[in-house]
Amino acid sequence: MPNINGADKQGSAEKMRHGSSEGALTDGFERMDSLEREANHVKGLEQNIYPKVVTTAVTLRLAFQTIGIVYGDVGTSPLYVFDSIFPNGISVHKTADLLGATSLIIYTLFLITFIKYVFIVLRGNDRGEGGTFALYSLICRHANVSLLTKHNPEDRELSGFKLEEDEAKYRKPSRVQRLLESSSTAQTLLVIFTLLGTCMVIGDGVLTPSISVLSAVVGIKVQATTLSQATIVGISVGILVALFCLQRFGTDKVAFMFAPCVLVWFLMIGTIGIYNICKHEPGVLRAFNPYYMYEFFKANKKNGWIGLGGVVLCITGTEAMFADLGHFSVPAIQIGFTSIVFPSLLAAYLGQAAYLFKNPDAIGSTFYKSIPGAIYWPMFIVAVIAAVIASQAMISATFSIIKQSLALGCFPRVKVVYTSKKFTGQIYIPEMNWLIMIMCIIVTAGFGNTTQIGNAYGICVVAVMLVTTSLLTIIMLMIWRTNIFLVLAFALIFGSVELLYFSSVLYKFKDGGWLPLLFAGVFLAIMSVWHYGTVKRQEYETKNKLSMDWVIGLGSNFGVVRVPGVGLAYTKLAVGVPAIFSHYITNLPAMHSVLVFVCVKYLPISTVPEAERFLFRRVGPKAFGMYRAIVRYGYGDTGDDHEAFQSILLHHLKQFVTSNSLQMEAAATVADEDQAGKQLESSKLSIYPSNTSIVSCDNKGICDEGMAAETEAAFLERSIERGVVCILGQTELRASRDSSFVKGFLIDIAYSFLRKNSRESRLALNIPSEKLLKVGTINYI
């Protein structure tokens, strides 16, 4: 299809802009072109808008899958936790060291993972979606603070909004809500904080495979002492490549392949732990007494505080429980953790501590040396498999968080593949899969040991937890209206513990701790630049949209030949005619007999049911054959292939035309009839009756108004049969000459680079090339 290129003409465009004049038709015509007043759902599609109840069988199936996907990371932490706590060996205070460290591990798991995440944070899900953006979207729906997405009043009629707002709309805004809404600084900080947490999750997705696989493979040196570290690293890299090649098969298939292996892993580490407790030191059970934490810090002082950076590794992967929630469900995750994961981890850590009581020199390879010799090699194989699976947890979480960022306009366009027909949250992102793989290889080969990777890992883990604690505190105050004393207890207990851990991991900044901050900085810059460019582009299109006076002045044929068929013109505007329309009709001598402006918008809710997804209205009089379709998605919604999307869209448009057109025309004339009549008279327009002649085409493809009288619905049906073409604007954004250096760099270099290296719009919308017409422009901002 042709690609029309050119630049917008600034001077002559003034009379076309929205601000120029909508004078003569201010109220009368806005009734016919106002999304807030006229747009309606297609009649008869309101049923089945809520998700089906998940059965017990499905919940148990998902709980089984969580063992393989969600808990692989936290389950493999026993491979390296004790070695990270005591990198220089156990001190002379052996009892205080081992009982204190074990007590810290027990209560860290219990407090952070069991209490905070399993029974509090999971409640903060956004209708089944978890992660940093899910928390942010909840805040945005209950307060006007969103800098990422803007929604119109009619969006609040969606069930995703109404289900939560029906109870809250009669309550006065809380002080936190008023503070956030009145302070642009607070809103900006909230966005930055959210993006920072997202970037840390991505960094976590890079470091988890590196440390998990390397810590498992390095255990081979316990038996094969002649192997060099370079060989260990090479084997680890090979395993990582194989892991990322498996991702394309999808979480559902991978989970069923991995879950039995991880289940065996948990049962084995739990059994070995119980064996070591009984054989070496049953007195290790004293670690359940929190007093020994005090003894640990008293004996080790500063080294005890530094050792917290190793203790925190026992909760690595905890954030995956929340971030991976869209792949599973809250009950499934809770069942998996409480029944299998938590008991097995407690037994494993207690068993290792019991073994170290009798063999303190084993620190450095504690896990493998504590394995009974008869089952060493089977356990080694299971450990390597479990480490590979552990990586899957954060890879899946990374895919989920990137999809949410993409939907809310904070990440360059990438391909999102939905890998399961049963569970819509299970996805695969090819570009990010290979990028993370390359980064994992660089980290594994570059550091070559688990100590420095662990230092970097700890910063990612605690930083994400601090973000989650902060956002959830806002939700508890503003949305849940939790008792203030409970909120203070939540913030003080979990916030102080996490800050203490964060101070410890930051101490190791020079020894690898800089890496996650580098990751976060790079991804934060990418997301910020992309969002800045997207916002500026949206502002330009809104400012330069065409006035309806100008469109109406062209007449129903717009000064060009109207050919049979339907044109779907994609635009970012939910209201008004995009400026690219004038460029299109200026450069092409023909236009389709039916033109539909399609605006695909994402809202800060997890999902929009199909019955509520589409809004329609006419653009101009009926004779113009122009419509607007607003297609609304949640950030957790799956995308259809273009053929299916086009079929559904046109089906709903036909329903709109046949069911709602007369009612809307009546509504447009009843209210303030005298004023509307005067305005319509002054503009020489009239409301067309249902049998009015509209744009029609003869056998030669030449179209004219009034050539044949037929109903609007029949004409639309015949136009669809003639073919559908997608019209897509290919806009190049450039900074104007009077722009500052910073703006010029952000737009002309940074944003331009990201656009050129991200997926094309047509690929993101799944539009086939043979049905595409591109209209190119250059916009100076």
Disulfide bonds with the S-S distance in Angstrom:
Cys697-Cys703 1.90
